[in-house]
C-alpha cells in the first residue's frame, strides 16, 4: 500500500477536492515511479509465486492451503486470503474489484467458497458481488456498503495516480464502481467456521471501522489482522474510525500474541511476526499521550513513523492537539 508516500496521499486528497496545483502532478509522478520500481516487496521473495497468478493478481501460498492473493500494481497493495479446508474454503476479502478475483479463486479450489470481509472499505469488498455466500458483520456501515459505492473516491483508485500498470482490459477509471452485493448471513464475535479439518474463529475488532474483524485459527496460531495491523502507516482518519475502540481491539489482539505463530495482514506484506502487535499498541499509546512528534500529511491529518509500521491519523481524533499542528 502506498501509505509511506505522504506526498502522493496529499495529491490524491487534492484531486478529490478539485484543487490540484500546477506542480503536484510532477511530484506525484516521480514518487509513484519510485514506488512501482520496488514492487513486489522483498517479503515476497520467500514465497513461490503460484501458477494461478496473472497480469493483475500475484498469488502466493503463505502457509499450507493458505493463499495470499495480492494486487501489487495498485497503490493500496491489498491482499485477500483464501483459506482452504477439506470441505470448504473461506475467502477473507475480495480486493479492489478491478479484476476477476473469482477466476483466481476457482483455480485454487473447487470447494464451496464463503466470503468474509475484514471490513467494508472499498478496497476489500470489490469482488464480493462475484460470490454467492457472503457473511457480514451486522452493522449500519456494512449495510450501507453492501449497496455499492460509486463516487470520486472509487474512481481515484482506478486513476493513473494509483496504478503501476494499465487497468485490466475493458476497465476505465470512469467506469470503475464497487458493485452492490447481497449478504447471505451475518457473523459475530466468537463465531466459528468449520472448513473441514480447519476451524476459523471470528474476532470482532472495531476501531478502524465499526465492522472490522480478524480471523483466528487457534490450531496453527494464525491470525488474519485486516487493516488493524499491517507493515506500513495504519489509516485512522475515516469518519467511521473510533480511536478508543481501536485501542481496545488492539489490546485484545496483543493478549493473543503469545499463542500466535504468524500474522497475515491485509496490505503490503503477506506474513508478519506476532510480536509486532505489542509494538503497535505501545506506539499507539505514545501517540495518544502526545509523546511522539507528528509529521504533516495533509491539512486534516498527520503521520507517525515507527519504522516497520506507523499511523495516519486525522487531527481531530488526537486528544493532544499540540502534536498535530
C-alpha positions in Angstrom: 0.0 0.0 0.0 1.5 3.3 -1.0 1.0 4.6 2.5 4.6 5.5 3.0 4.3 8.2 0.3 2.5 11.1 2.1 3.0 13.5 -0.8 1.1 11.2 -3.1 -1.6 10.8 -0.5 -1.8 14.6 -0.3 -2.1 14.8 -4.0 -4.9 12.3 -4.0 -6.7 14.3 -1.4 -6.2 17.4 -3.6 -7.6 15.6 -6.7 -10.8 14.6 -4.8 -11.3 18.2 -3.7 -10.5 19.6 -7.2 -7.7 21.9 -6.0 -4.6 20.5 -7.7 -1.7 22.8 -8.1 0.4 23.0 -11.3 3.5 21.3 -9.8 1.7 18.5 -7.9 1.4 16.0 -10.9 5.2 16.1 -11.5 6.0 15.4 -7.8 3.4 12.6 -7.8 4.7 11.0 -11.0 8.2 10.8 -9.7 7.3 9.3 -6.4 4.8 6.8 -7.9 7.5 5.7 -10.4 9.9 5.1 -7.5 7.3 3.1 -5.6 6.4 1.0 -8.6 10.0 0.0 -9.3 10.2 -1.6 -5.8 7.3 -4.0 -6.4 6.7 -6.7 -5.4 8.1 -6.1 -2.0 11.2 -8.1 -0.9 9.0 -10.0 1.6 7.5 -12.0 -1.3 10.9 -13.5 -2.2 10.5 -16.1 0.5 7.4 -17.5 -1.2 7.0 -19.1 -4.6 4.6 -17.4 -7.0 1.6 -19.7 -7.7 0.6 -20.5 -11.3 -2.8 -19.0 -10.6 -1.1 -15.6 -10.8 -2.0 -13.4 -13.7 -1.4 -9.9 -15.0 -3.2 -8.3 -12.1 -3.1 -10.7 -9.2 0.0 -12.4 -7.7 -0.8 -15.5 -5.7 1.5 -17.0 -3.0 1.0 -20.0 -0.8 2.0 -18.4 2.6 1.2 -21.5 4.6 -0.3 -24.9 3.8 -3.6 -24.4 2.0 -3.4 -20.7 2.7 -3.1 -18.3 -0.2 -2.3 -14.6 -0.4 -4.0 -13.0 -3.4 -2.0 -9.8 -3.8 -2.7 -6.8 -6.0 0.7 -5.2 -6.3 0.1 -2.8 -9.2 -2.4 -0.6 -7.4 -1.3 1.7 -4.6 -3.4 0.0 -1.9 -1.3 -3.2 -2.3 -4.3 -5.0 -1.0 -4.1 -8.7 0.0 -7.1 -11.1 0.1 -6.6 -14.6 1.6 -8.1 -17.9 0.6 -8.1 -20.4 3.5 -8.8 -23.9 2.2 -10.1 -26.8 4.4 -11.2 -30.3 3.4 -14.8 -29.4 2.8 -15.0 -25.7 2.2 -12.8 -22.6 1.6 -13.0 -19.2 3.2 -12.1 -16.0 1.2 -11.1 -13.2 3.6 -11.7 -10.0 1.5 -12.2 -9.7 -2.3 -9.9 -6.8 -3.2 -10.4 -3.7 -5.3 -12.9 -5.2 -7.8 -10.7 -4.1 -10.7 -10.1 -7.7 -12.0 -11.7 -11.1 -11.8 -10.8 -12.5 -8.4 -13.3 -15.3 -8.8 -11.3 -16.7 -11.7 -8.2 -16.8 -9.5 -10.1 -18.5 -6.6 -11.6 -21.1 -9.0 -8.0 -22.1 -10.0 -7.1 -22.6 -6.3 -10.0 -24.6 -5.2 -13.1 -26.4 -6.4 -14.7 -26.4 -3.0 -17.6 -24.1 -2.0 -16.4 -20.7 -1.0 -17.6 -18.4 1.8 -16.7 -14.8 1.7 -16.0 -12.8 4.8 -14.6 -9.2 4.8 -12.1 -7.8 7.2 -14.2 -4.6 6.9 -16.2 -2.8 4.3 -13.8 -0.3 2.9 -13.9 -0.2 -0.9 -10.5 -2.0 -1.4 -11.7 -5.1 0.5 -15.2 -5.7 -0.9 -14.7 -5.0 -4.6 -15.2 -8.7 -5.7 -18.0 -9.6 -3.3 -20.6 -9.5 -6.0 -18.9 -12.4 -7.7 -19.7 -14.8 -4.9 -23.0 -16.5 -3.7 -22.2 -17.0 0.0 -21.2 -13.7 1.8 -21.3 -13.4 5.6 -21.1 -9.9 7.1 -21.0 -8.1 10.4 -24.4 -6.7 11.2 -23.6 -3.0 11.3 -25.0 0.1 9.6 -21.7 0.7 7.9 -21.7 -2.8 6.4 -25.3 -2.5 5.2 -24.5 0.9 3.5 -21.5 -0.5 1.7 -23.4 -3.6 0.5 -25.5 -1.3 -1.6 -22.4 -0.4 -3.6 -20.2 2.7 -3.9 -20.0 5.0 -6.9 -18.1 8.2 -6.2 -14.9 10.1 -6.8 -13.0 8.2 -4.2 -13.7 4.9 -6.1 -12.7 6.4 -9.5 -9.5 7.8 -7.9 -8.5 4.2 -7.0 -8.5 3.3 -10.7 -6.8 6.5 -12.0 -3.2 6.8 -13.2 -2.0 8.2 -9.9 -3.0 4.9 -8.2 -1.5 2.5 -10.8 1.8 0.9 -11.7 0.4 -0.6 -14.9 -2.7 -0.2 -17.0 -6.0 -1.3 -15.7 -7.3 -4.7 -16.7 -8.7 -4.8 -20.2 -12.2 -3.3 -20.5 -12.0 -1.2 -17.3 -11.6 2.6 -17.2 -11.5 4.9 -14.2 -14.8 6.4 -15.2 -16.4 3.0 -15.3 -15.0 1.7 -12.0 -17.5 1.3 -9.2 -17.9 -1.0 -6.2 -20.9 -3.1 -7.2 -23.6 -4.0 -4.8 -23.7 -7.4 -3.2 -26.2 -9.4 -1.3 -25.2 -10.8 2.1 -26.4 -14.3 2.8 -25.8 -14.3 6.5 -24.2 -12.5 9.4 -21.2 -13.2 11.5 -20.4 -12.1 15.1 -17.6 -12.2 17.6 -16.8 -15.7 18.6 -18.4 -17.4 15.6 -16.5 -20.4 14.3 -16.4 -21.6 10.8 -15.7 -25.3 10.2 -13.9 -25.7 6.9 -13.2 -29.4 7.4 -10.1 -30.0 9.4 -9.7 -26.3 9.9 -11.7 -24.1 12.4 -11.6 -20.4 11.9 -12.8 -18.1 14.6 -14.2 -14.6 14.1 -12.9 -11.9 16.4 -14.7 -8.5 16.3 -12.1 -5.7 16.4 -14.0 -2.4 15.8 -12.0 0.7 15.6 -10.6 1.1 12.0 -14.2 0.7 11.1 -17.2 -0.5 13.2 -17.3 -3.7 11.3 -13.6 -4.6 11.4 -12.9 -8.3 12.1 -9.9 -10.6 12.5 -9.7 -14.3 11.9 -8.0 -16.7 14.3 -7.0 -20.3 13.7 -6.1 -21.5 17.1 -4.6 -24.8 16.0 -1.9 -23.2 13.9 -1.6 -19.9 15.7 -2.5 -17.9 12.6 -4.2 -14.5 12.9 -5.5 -12.5 9.9 -5.5 -8.9 11.0 -7.3 -6.9 8.3 -6.4 -3.2 8.4 -5.9 -3.1 12.2 -2.3 -4.0 11.6 -0.1 -4.2 8.5 3.5 -3.2 7.7 3.0 0.5 6.8 1.2 3.5 8.1 -2.1 2.3 9.5 -5.0 4.6 8.5 -7.0 6.0 11.3 -8.8 9.0 9.9 -12.1 8.0 8.3 -15.4 9.2 9.6 -16.1 5.6 10.8 -12.8 5.4 12.8 -13.1 5.2 16.6 -9.8 5.5 18.4 -10.9 4.2 21.8 -12.4 1.1 20.2 -9.3 0.6 18.0 -7.1 0.6 21.2 -9.4 -1.9 22.9 -9.3 -4.1 19.9 -5.5 -4.0 19.6 -5.2 -4.8 23.3 -7.3 -7.9 22.6 -5.1 -9.0 19.8 -1.9 -8.4 21.9 -3.4 -10.7 24.5 -3.5 -13.4 21.8 0.1 -12.8 20.7 1.8 -15.4 22.9 -0.2 -18.2 21.3 0.3 -16.9 17.7 2.8 -18.1 15.1 2.1 -15.7 12.2 0.1 -12.6 11.3 -1.5 -12.2 7.8 -2.2 -8.5 7.2 -4.5 -7.1 4.5 -1.9 -4.9 2.8 1.7 -4.7 1.7 3.3 -7.9 3.1 1.6 -11.3 3.5 3.2 -12.6 6.7 4.5 -10.8 9.8 5.7 -11.7 13.3 3.1 -11.6 16.1 5.5 -9.5 18.2 4.5 -6.6 16.0 1.1 -6.3 17.8 2.6 -5.3 21.1 4.8 -2.8 19.4 1.8 -1.2 17.6 -0.2 -0.9 20.8 2.8 0.7 22.7 3.3 3.1 19.8 -0.3 4.0 19.7 -0.4 4.8 23.4 2.7 7.0 22.9 1.0 8.9 20.1 -2.2 9.4 22.0 -0.3 10.6 25.0 1.4 13.3 22.9 4.8 11.8 23.4 5.7 11.4 19.7 6.2 14.2 17.2 3.9 14.2 14.2 4.8 14.7 10.6 2.4 16.6 8.3 0.4 14.5 5.9 -2.4 16.9 4.6 -4.5 19.6 6.2 -6.6 17.4 8.4 -4.1 14.5 9.1 -0.7 13.8 10.4 1.6 10.8 10.3 3.7 9.0 12.8 6.6 6.7 11.7 7.8 3.8 13.7 9.9 2.0 11.1 8.0 -1.1 10.0 4.7 0.5 10.7 3.1 3.8 11.5 -0.1 5.7 11.8 -2.0 8.3 9.6 -4.4 10.0 12.0 -7.0 12.8 11.5 -6.1 15.7 13.7 -9.4 15.9 15.5 -9.0 12.3 16.6 -6.0 13.1 18.6 -6.6 14.2 22.2 -3.5 16.3 22.4 -3.8 18.8 19.5 -0.3 20.3 20.1 1.4 17.4 18.4 -0.9 17.6 15.4 -0.1 21.2 14.5 
